[in-house]
Amino acid sequence: MNPIPSDTVIPAAAGPALLDRIAGCIRWSSHALDRLSPAVSLLFRLWIAAIFWQAGLTKIASWDATLYLFSYEYSVPLLPPELAAYLGTGVELLMPALLALGLATRFSALTLFLFNIVAVISYPELNEIGLKDHQYWGLMLLVPLFYGPGALSLDALIGPYLAPKRRLAHH
């Protein structure tokens, strides 16, 4: 069944004009989203960094409790508990700071991604909700790992000075 009655007259120019208008709206919205992309990348980095930073602050707030957890709760493979506690706390304080600043972003995202995997492996008592949290965090870390830090980062600011040959090759 045809929804337009057969006696309705549609101007020939209405079709292309409507398509031009739709294409213009799509271009405008795409441009607007492109302009927001650096801010979204920054917010994303800050969000995931805050999660790991808080965990690091919790560990240093009660070092005796941290040592106890690494000695009796967590089973970090290949490392003595005290060394694992120091390394884990260091990762949770240094890497989120780098990630938030957008400095060595891909390295810090990769380090936190691997650290997240070790955390899941090391804590066999992790419940279903905790496991889902770690899965979300892992997925979130893949964004800066694969897409980089974005324009609002120290990497973007100093990158051209560290690799001038690459900069010249793009021009």
C-alpha positions as a printed Julia matrix, in Angstrom:
171×3 Matrix{Float64}:
  0.0     0.0    0.0
  1.42    3.39  -1.01
  1.26    5.91   1.9
  1.27    8.91  -0.49
 -2.0     9.39  -2.4
 -1.52    9.19  -6.14
 -2.92   12.68  -6.71
 -0.29   14.33  -4.42
  2.24   16.43  -6.28
  5.8    16.38  -4.92
  8.08   19.06  -6.35
 11.06   17.53  -8.14
 13.51   19.72  -6.2
 12.18   18.66  -2.78
 14.04   15.33  -2.82
 17.55   16.69  -3.44
 16.99   19.71  -1.15
 15.92   17.45   1.68
 18.92   15.17   1.14
 21.24   18.21   1.12
 19.7    19.42   4.37
 20.12   15.98   5.99
 23.72   15.72   4.75
 24.42   19.19   6.15
 23.04   18.19   9.55
 25.16   15.05   9.55
 28.3    17.04   8.64
 27.55   19.64  11.32
 26.97   17.03  14.04
 30.07   15.09  13.0
 32.16   18.28  13.17
 30.69   19.12  16.6
 31.52   15.63  17.89
 35.06   15.92  16.49
 35.52   19.18  18.41
 34.33   17.51  21.63
 36.55   14.45  21.17
 39.61   15.83  23.03
 37.5    16.71  26.07
 35.86   13.29  26.07
 39.27   11.61  25.83
 40.48   13.68  28.78
 37.41   12.87  30.88
 37.76    9.19  30.02
 41.43    9.17  31.07
 40.61   11.01  34.31
 37.77    8.61  35.11
 39.8     5.41  34.76
 42.85    7.0   36.41
 40.76    7.97  39.44
 39.71    4.33  39.97
 43.29    3.08  40.21
 44.52    6.19  42.07
 41.92    5.64  44.81
 43.04    2.02  45.17
 46.63    3.22  45.61
 45.6     5.79  48.21
 43.69    3.11  50.1
 46.8     0.95  50.18
 49.05    3.68  51.6
 46.38    4.8   54.09
 46.85    1.57  56.02
 50.13   -0.02  55.07
 49.84   -2.75  57.7
 46.49   -3.81  56.24
 48.01   -3.74  52.75
 50.88   -5.98  53.82
 48.41   -8.33  55.49
 46.29   -8.55  52.31
 49.3    -9.23  50.12
 50.54  -11.85  52.61
 47.29  -13.72  53.23
 44.6   -12.74  50.7
 46.27  -11.99  47.41
 48.34  -14.62  45.64
 50.54  -12.59  43.35
 52.49  -15.07  41.23
 56.31  -15.12  41.37
 56.71  -12.26  43.86
 57.16  -12.19  47.62
 54.15  -10.51  49.28
 56.02   -7.42  50.52
 57.58   -6.74  47.1
 54.18   -7.29  45.45
 52.64   -4.77  47.86
 55.25   -2.13  47.06
 55.06   -2.73  43.3
 51.26   -2.84  43.26
 50.95    0.35  45.25
 53.55    2.06  43.09
 51.72    1.08  39.92
 48.42    2.3   41.35
 49.91    5.69  42.23
 52.29    6.38  39.34
 50.45    5.02  36.3
 47.12    6.79  36.97
 48.99   10.08  37.38
 50.67    9.57  34.01
 47.38    8.51  32.44
 45.56   11.56  33.8
 48.26   13.91  32.51
 48.37   12.13  29.19
 52.08   11.48  29.56
 53.36    8.12  28.3
 49.66    7.4   27.93
 49.82    4.17  25.99
 52.54    2.79  28.27
 50.57    3.66  31.41
 47.33    2.26  29.94
 49.12   -0.98  29.01
 50.73   -1.22  32.45
 47.38   -0.71  34.19
 45.7    -3.17  31.81
 48.25   -5.87  32.68
 48.13   -4.91  36.37
 44.35   -5.32  36.24
 44.75   -8.85  34.86
 47.27   -9.74  37.58
 44.87   -8.36  40.21
 42.1   -10.67  38.99
 44.44  -13.67  38.89
 45.9   -12.87  42.31
 42.61  -12.63  44.15
 40.72  -15.9   43.76
 38.01  -14.76  46.22
 36.9   -11.97  43.88
 33.11  -12.02  43.63
 31.06  -11.65  40.45
 30.57   -7.89  40.85
 34.29   -7.36  41.46
 35.12   -9.42  38.4
 32.73   -7.34  36.28
 34.35   -4.15  37.6
 37.77   -5.42  36.55
 36.39   -6.36  33.13
 34.97   -2.84  32.67
 38.22   -1.27  33.77
 40.15   -3.46  31.37
 37.9    -2.45  28.5
 38.16    1.22  29.48
 41.95    0.98  29.45
 41.87   -0.35  25.9
 40.55    3.02  24.67
 43.64    5.12  25.51
 45.85    2.14  24.72
 44.59    1.83  21.14
 43.37    5.37  20.4
 45.97    7.35  22.31
 45.55   10.21  24.76
 43.81   12.76  22.55
 44.73   16.39  21.93
 44.39   17.47  25.58
 47.45   15.63  26.83
 51.12   16.17  27.49
 51.85   13.51  24.87
 50.15   15.67  22.23
 51.95   18.77  23.51
 55.48   17.35  23.54
 55.07   14.72  20.84
 56.08   16.98  17.95
 59.32   17.9   19.75
 60.21   14.28  20.43
 59.64   13.09  16.88
 60.36   15.96  14.48
 61.03   13.59  11.57
 57.55   12.12  11.87
 56.07   15.63  12.01
 57.85   16.6    8.78
 56.76   13.4    7.06
 53.07   14.26   7.62
 53.35   17.67   5.93
